Amino acid sequence: MNNTEFEIKLNEYRNILETSLTKRTDQPGYKNNRVCDAIKYSLLGGGKRVRGVLTLAFCDALSGTYEQAVDFACAAEMVHCYSLIHDDLPCMDNDDYRRGKLSCHKKFGEATAVLAGDGLLTLAFETMVHSCKVFDDMELALEGIGIMSSSAGVLGMIGGQIADIQNENRNMSFNELLVMQDKKTGALIKASCCLGIVAAGGDVEKFALAGEYGTALGLAFQITDDILDVTSDKETLGKAVNKDKARGKFNFVSEMGVEEAKKTAEGLTGEAIKTLGRLENSEFLIMFTKSLLERQN
């Protein structure tokens, strides 16, 4: 796969996601509704669609169809967006901008933003329930719902978020940092990969491969985020920079410095790509993995 073919496939995945997400928020009850306006403002306001693309790509690699994976992929994007809305709130990271525009609570007010996040989380599972109509085997739909539930809950993303809050102005150990970020960022990325395997009806070996890959990618992704927080600017990132330092948060850059953090991210990316070597039809995923390391926002 050359660069042009990669970009065409990436745009194809993203277009599927944008069309599907728009459709799911274009129901009659969503019109002239302030909470729904806030949901659409945040969900359809851009973004790299990393998690949804991973779900579609893993399903595609196993010769599954978009129809099988799209509900899971949309749910992954909805859960991610809900987490961003809540992360930006004054009681959390207190960010005024997201993706180059006002964050949800600055545009619609705090109460509406809280409810919009709640609404997106609920909509994610409503969307996954719809997948029951797609699969002949109901067990596959239920397995996907279970994966998302655990990855987004207190033993996954929420557990990582509360650890992040509790560790402000505290020097945590490197192992604690790894565990926190594996939950806060990694859990949903790992789940997105595994959901693609489930959607395609993949076996236990492929499921384990996706989990191994997702774990390495999740940490590489977070380390790159930490690097960009201190090396980029507000215009490029579309949000405030140097946030962690300002809030006294311990991260990979504060632990090891920019250069060592870059080497670590490169090493994890290499591990993720090596794992993909055990998967047929992984050319797109390999190039996508490399692109995430090289991203500027």
C-alpha positions as a Python dict, from the first residue, in 0.01 Angstrom:
ca = {
    (1, 'M'): (0, 0, 0),
    (2, 'N'): (148, 336, -101),
    (3, 'N'): (76, 672, 62),
    (4, 'T'): (-199, 763, -184),
    (5, 'E'): (-377, 433, -130),
    (6, 'F'): (-342, 479, 246),
    (7, 'E'): (-496, 827, 238),
    (8, 'I'): (-784, 704, 20),
    (9, 'K'): (-859, 420, 262),
    (10, 'L'): (-828, 648, 566),
    (11, 'N'): (-1069, 899, 413),
    (12, 'E'): (-1305, 614, 328),
    (13, 'Y'): (-1312, 501, 691),
    (14, 'R'): (-1358, 857, 817),
    (15, 'N'): (-1637, 927, 569),
    (16, 'I'): (-1819, 613, 684),
    (17, 'L'): (-1790, 733, 1042),
    (18, 'E'): (-1899, 1091, 971),
    (19, 'T'): (-2202, 972, 771),
    (20, 'S'): (-2301, 720, 1036),
    (21, 'L'): (-2251, 957, 1330),
    (22, 'T'): (-2451, 1228, 1154),
    (23, 'K'): (-2732, 981, 1085),
    (24, 'R'): (-2745, 873, 1449),
    (25, 'T'): (-2780, 1232, 1569),
    (26, 'D'): (-3030, 1336, 1301),
    (27, 'Q'): (-3333, 1173, 1458),
    (28, 'P'): (-3655, 1379, 1489),
    (29, 'G'): (-3617, 1416, 1866),
    (30, 'Y'): (-3273, 1570, 1825),
    (31, 'K'): (-3405, 1884, 1655),
    (32, 'N'): (-3447, 2209, 1851),
    (33, 'N'): (-3309, 2044, 2163),
    (34, 'R'): (-3027, 2224, 2345),
    (35, 'V'): (-2862, 1910, 2482),
    (36, 'C'): (-2876, 1746, 2140),
    (37, 'D'): (-2731, 2060, 1982),
    (38, 'A'): (-2441, 2033, 2227),
    (39, 'I'): (-2397, 1664, 2143),
    (40, 'K'): (-2380, 1735, 1770),
    (41, 'Y'): (-2150, 2035, 1824),
    (42, 'S'): (-1895, 1814, 2001),
    (43, 'L'): (-1941, 1483, 1820),
    (44, 'L'): (-1947, 1621, 1467),
    (45, 'G'): (-1689, 1892, 1529),
    (46, 'G'): (-1391, 1722, 1370),
    (47, 'G'): (-1130, 1497, 1523),
    (48, 'K'): (-900, 1226, 1394),
    (49, 'R'): (-1153, 943, 1451),
    (50, 'V'): (-867, 720, 1567),
    (51, 'R'): (-1082, 481, 1767),
    (52, 'G'): (-1352, 437, 1507),
    (53, 'V'): (-1094, 389, 1233),
    (54, 'L'): (-923, 118, 1437),
    (55, 'T'): (-1251, -71, 1477),
    (56, 'L'): (-1328, -53, 1105),
    (57, 'A'): (-972, -140, 1004),
    (58, 'F'): (-942, -447, 1226),
    (59, 'C'): (-1276, -574, 1102),
    (60, 'D'): (-1166, -506, 745),
    (61, 'A'): (-837, -690, 799),
    (62, 'L'): (-1037, -1002, 888),
    (63, 'S'): (-1256, -959, 577),
    (64, 'G'): (-1552, -837, 779),
    (65, 'T'): (-1793, -577, 641),
    (66, 'Y'): (-1846, -214, 737),
    (67, 'E'): (-2204, -299, 826),
    (68, 'Q'): (-2077, -541, 1091),
    (69, 'A'): (-1839, -291, 1249),
    (70, 'V'): (-1994, 52, 1207),
    (71, 'D'): (-2216, 47, 1518),
    (72, 'F'): (-1920, -51, 1734),
    (73, 'A'): (-1700, 209, 1564),
    (74, 'C'): (-1955, 487, 1619),
    (75, 'A'): (-1995, 384, 1983),
    (76, 'A'): (-1619, 410, 2035),
    (77, 'E'): (-1623, 765, 1897),
    (78, 'M'): (-1922, 859, 2113),
    (79, 'V'): (-1758, 732, 2432),
    (80, 'H'): (-1436, 914, 2344),
    (81, 'C'): (-1623, 1239, 2274),
    (82, 'Y'): (-1820, 1213, 2599),
    (83, 'S'): (-1490, 1179, 2786),
    (84, 'L'): (-1351, 1491, 2615),
    (85, 'I'): (-1658, 1698, 2705),
    (86, 'H'): (-1625, 1600, 3070),
    (87, 'D'): (-1243, 1635, 3067),
    (88, 'D'): (-1278, 1997, 2955),
    (89, 'L'): (-1510, 2093, 3243),
    (90, 'P'): (-1379, 2337, 3509),
    (91, 'C'): (-1393, 2061, 3772),
    (92, 'M'): (-1166, 1843, 3557),
    (93, 'D'): (-899, 1988, 3322),
    (94, 'N'): (-1074, 2325, 3278),
    (95, 'D'): (-1005, 2370, 2905),
    (96, 'D'): (-1173, 2650, 2710),
    (97, 'Y'): (-1092, 2510, 2365),
    (98, 'R'): (-1112, 2175, 2193),
    (99, 'R'): (-1022, 2108, 1828),
    (100, 'G'): (-974, 2477, 1762),
    (101, 'K'): (-1314, 2593, 1887),
    (102, 'L'): (-1485, 2663, 2218),
    (103, 'S'): (-1518, 2356, 2435),
    (104, 'C'): (-1872, 2233, 2496),
    (105, 'H'): (-1921, 2396, 2836),
    (106, 'K'): (-1793, 2732, 2709),
    (107, 'K'): (-2040, 2718, 2420),
    (108, 'F'): (-2345, 2577, 2598),
    (109, 'G'): (-2279, 2614, 2971),
    (110, 'E'): (-2157, 2362, 3228),
    (111, 'A'): (-2490, 2195, 3304),
    (112, 'T'): (-2568, 2135, 2938),
    (113, 'A'): (-2215, 2003, 2878),
    (114, 'V'): (-2248, 1752, 3162),
    (115, 'L'): (-2578, 1630, 3019),
    (116, 'A'): (-2437, 1621, 2665),
    (117, 'G'): (-2157, 1394, 2786),
    (118, 'D'): (-2409, 1175, 2968),
    (119, 'G'): (-2623, 1169, 2657),
    (120, 'L'): (-2333, 1059, 2436),
    (121, 'L'): (-2238, 777, 2670),
    (122, 'T'): (-2597, 656, 2670),
    (123, 'L'): (-2624, 692, 2292),
    (124, 'A'): (-2311, 480, 2252),
    (125, 'F'): (-2479, 181, 2414),
    (126, 'E'): (-2806, 247, 2233),
    (127, 'T'): (-2603, 233, 1911),
    (128, 'M'): (-2434, -90, 2012),
    (129, 'V'): (-2770, -249, 2090),
    (130, 'H'): (-2862, -174, 1728),
    (131, 'S'): (-2579, -407, 1627),
    (132, 'C'): (-2791, -694, 1758),
    (133, 'K'): (-2996, -656, 1440),
    (134, 'V'): (-2685, -696, 1226),
    (135, 'F'): (-2533, -1010, 1375),
    (136, 'D'): (-2687, -1350, 1326),
    (137, 'D'): (-2518, -1449, 1649),
    (138, 'M'): (-2651, -1239, 1937),
    (139, 'E'): (-2349, -1340, 2145),
    (140, 'L'): (-2122, -1123, 1928),
    (141, 'A'): (-2326, -810, 1995),
    (142, 'L'): (-2333, -882, 2368),
    (143, 'E'): (-1958, -947, 2372),
    (144, 'G'): (-1897, -609, 2210),
    (145, 'I'): (-2122, -433, 2460),
    (146, 'G'): (-1936, -603, 2743),
    (147, 'I'): (-1597, -493, 2609),
    (148, 'M'): (-1709, -132, 2584),
    (149, 'S'): (-1868, -137, 2929),
    (150, 'S'): (-1554, -258, 3104),
    (151, 'S'): (-1315, -34, 2908),
    (152, 'A'): (-1518, 281, 2977),
    (153, 'G'): (-1594, 206, 3344),
    (154, 'V'): (-1421, 242, 3678),
    (155, 'L'): (-1176, -37, 3599),
    (156, 'G'): (-1092, 130, 3267),
    (157, 'M'): (-1112, 488, 3146),
    (158, 'I'): (-1293, 633, 3448),
    (159, 'G'): (-1047, 458, 3679),
    (160, 'G'): (-763, 624, 3490),
    (161, 'Q'): (-932, 962, 3507),
    (162, 'I'): (-981, 954, 3883),
    (163, 'A'): (-619, 847, 3930),
    (164, 'D'): (-517, 1146, 3716),
    (165, 'I'): (-715, 1381, 3940),
    (166, 'Q'): (-583, 1229, 4262),
    (167, 'N'): (-224, 1255, 4146),
    (168, 'E'): (-218, 1629, 4078),
    (169, 'N'): (76, 1791, 4258),
    (170, 'R'): (209, 1449, 4355),
    (171, 'N'): (514, 1264, 4224),
    (172, 'M'): (375, 924, 4133),
    (173, 'S'): (596, 628, 4047),
    (174, 'F'): (662, 541, 3685),
    (175, 'N'): (466, 217, 3726),
    (176, 'E'): (169, 412, 3862),
    (177, 'L'): (191, 641, 3559),
    (178, 'L'): (189, 343, 3322),
    (179, 'V'): (-113, 188, 3493),
    (180, 'M'): (-302, 520, 3498),
    (181, 'Q'): (-247, 595, 3131),
    (182, 'D'): (-312, 235, 3027),
    (183, 'K'): (-659, 288, 3174),
    (184, 'K'): (-726, 653, 3091),
    (185, 'T'): (-612, 648, 2728),
    (186, 'G'): (-524, 291, 2650),
    (187, 'A'): (-843, 113, 2759),
    (188, 'L'): (-1065, 266, 2493),
    (189, 'I'): (-801, 233, 2220),
    (190, 'K'): (-753, -133, 2308),
    (191, 'A'): (-1130, -186, 2315),
    (192, 'S'): (-1169, -22, 1974),
    (193, 'C'): (-923, -272, 1824),
    (194, 'C'): (-1087, -570, 1993),
    (195, 'L'): (-1433, -456, 1883),
    (196, 'G'): (-1318, -482, 1522),
    (197, 'I'): (-1216, -843, 1581),
    (198, 'V'): (-1548, -923, 1747),
    (199, 'A'): (-1741, -757, 1465),
    (200, 'A'): (-1564, -975, 1209),
    (201, 'G'): (-1616, -1291, 1414),
    (202, 'G'): (-1243, -1334, 1476),
    (203, 'D'): (-1102, -1608, 1697),
    (204, 'V'): (-939, -1589, 2039),
    (205, 'E'): (-589, -1561, 1888),
    (206, 'K'): (-684, -1257, 1680),
    (207, 'F'): (-861, -1102, 1979),
    (208, 'A'): (-546, -1138, 2190),
    (209, 'L'): (-337, -990, 1907),
    (210, 'A'): (-564, -684, 1889),
    (211, 'G'): (-538, -639, 2264),
    (212, 'E'): (-160, -664, 2260),
    (213, 'Y'): (-140, -415, 1975),
    (214, 'G'): (-388, -178, 2141),
    (215, 'T'): (-195, -176, 2467),
    (216, 'A'): (129, -72, 2296),
    (217, 'L'): (-46, 181, 2072),
    (218, 'G'): (-237, 334, 2362),
    (219, 'L'): (81, 411, 2555),
    (220, 'A'): (259, 541, 2244),
    (221, 'F'): (-41, 763, 2171),
    (222, 'Q'): (-42, 909, 2523),
    (223, 'I'): (332, 968, 2527),
    (224, 'T'): (299, 1154, 2195),
    (225, 'D'): (19, 1362, 2350),
    (226, 'D'): (248, 1450, 2643),
    (227, 'I'): (526, 1549, 2403),
    (228, 'L'): (296, 1769, 2193),
    (229, 'D'): (170, 1940, 2510),
    (230, 'V'): (517, 2090, 2562),
    (231, 'T'): (649, 2116, 2205),
    (232, 'S'): (347, 2235, 2006),
    (233, 'D'): (131, 2549, 2018),
    (234, 'K'): (-236, 2629, 2071),
    (235, 'E'): (-304, 2695, 1702),
    (236, 'T'): (-164, 2359, 1592),
    (237, 'L'): (-318, 2152, 1872),
    (238, 'G'): (-648, 2339, 1877),
    (239, 'K'): (-634, 2356, 2258),
    (240, 'A'): (-417, 2495, 2536),
    (241, 'V'): (-60, 2370, 2573),
    (242, 'N'): (158, 2311, 2881),
    (243, 'K'): (-155, 2207, 3067),
    (244, 'D'): (-5, 1926, 3272),
    (245, 'K'): (276, 2140, 3409),
    (246, 'A'): (33, 2417, 3500),
    (247, 'R'): (-184, 2172, 3696),
    (248, 'G'): (106, 1991, 3859),
    (249, 'K'): (43, 1667, 3672),
    (250, 'F'): (306, 1399, 3641),
    (251, 'N'): (342, 1268, 3284),
    (252, 'F'): (587, 1090, 3058),
    (253, 'V'): (775, 1407, 2963),
    (254, 'S'): (817, 1522, 3324),
    (255, 'E'): (940, 1172, 3407),
    (256, 'M'): (1190, 1115, 3125),
    (257, 'G'): (1225, 1436, 2922),
    (258, 'V'): (1121, 1502, 2564),
    (259, 'E'): (1396, 1309, 2385),
    (260, 'E'): (1366, 996, 2596),
    (261, 'A'): (988, 1014, 2569),
    (262, 'K'): (1019, 1025, 2189),
    (263, 'K'): (1242, 716, 2194),
    (264, 'T'): (993, 535, 2416),
    (265, 'A'): (702, 623, 2188),
    (266, 'E'): (902, 503, 1889),
    (267, 'G'): (981, 177, 2065),
    (268, 'L'): (616, 116, 2157),
    (269, 'T'): (513, 196, 1801),
    (270, 'G'): (765, -59, 1680),
    (271, 'E'): (618, -317, 1918),
    (272, 'A'): (268, -244, 1789),
    (273, 'I'): (381, -282, 1427),
    (274, 'K'): (564, -606, 1508),
    (275, 'T'): (241, -741, 1655),
    (276, 'L'): (58, -651, 1335),
    (277, 'G'): (306, -872, 1150),
    (278, 'R'): (105, -1167, 1279),
    (279, 'L'): (-211, -1034, 1112),
    (280, 'E'): (-285, -1075, 743),
    (281, 'N'): (-398, -769, 546),
    (282, 'S'): (-238, -535, 799),
    (283, 'E'): (-82, -287, 555),
    (284, 'F'): (-327, -8, 636),
    (285, 'L'): (-297, -61, 1011),
    (286, 'I'): (82, -50, 992),
    (287, 'M'): (78, 282, 806),
    (288, 'F'): (-191, 420, 1036),
    (289, 'T'): (18, 328, 1340),
    (290, 'K'): (319, 512, 1198),
    (291, 'S'): (106, 817, 1120),
    (292, 'L'): (-11, 843, 1481),
    (293, 'L'): (349, 865, 1599),
    (294, 'E'): (419, 1141, 1347),
    (295, 'R'): (102, 1344, 1409),
    (296, 'Q'): (118, 1713, 1495),
    (297, 'N'): (-211, 1738, 1684),
}
